[in-house]
Amino acid sequence: MDWRERITADPAICHGKACIKGTRVMASVILDNLAAGESQEAIASAYHVDPADIQAALLYAAELAKERVVPLVGAA
């Protein structure tokens, strides 16, 4: 899957933050819910998105992680 088919950023929508295409559901909201332990089914139902949109948000996050290093304080 190419996450670019389901994730978009438009300066006129959600201040240009990455969203599920055709919605105002930010990828970060999907990721926050996953990190909090919500099931993909519950997220899809609550935000009216497809399970493939959730997968696209994960792929988007993985792509971001490849491009940037966040220093870990206290890491040895």
Buried (B, 14 or more C-beta within 10 A) or exposed (E): EEBEEBBBEEEEBBEEBBBBBEBEBBBBBBBEBBEEEBEBEEBBEEBEBEEBBBBBBBBBBEEEEEEEEEEEEEEE
